[in-house]
Amino acid sequence: MSQQIYAKIKEDSEWYEQKQDCIDAGMGWPFPVHIYPTGARGYRVEGGIGGCYRLLDLDLFIVENGKELQIS
């Protein structure tokens, strides 16, 4: 069974200012993301107001019974 993965932009990321934009746009906080392999360069994370993020800019979560469980 697959689970939806969610993300929060890390406070030390240059993109953290987008937090309120994600909330205001109804995407939520954390917001849902999808992760795609990009070959030798690693992974691309799509979602949120910015559309595409690097893994190093995000904390990843699953949500179970209304509780956030951080997975990265």
Secondary structure, DSSP 8 states (H G I E B T S, - for coil): ----EEEEE-TTSTTGGGHHHHHHTT--SSEEEEEEE-GGG-EEEEETTTEEE-GGGEEEEEEETTEEEE--
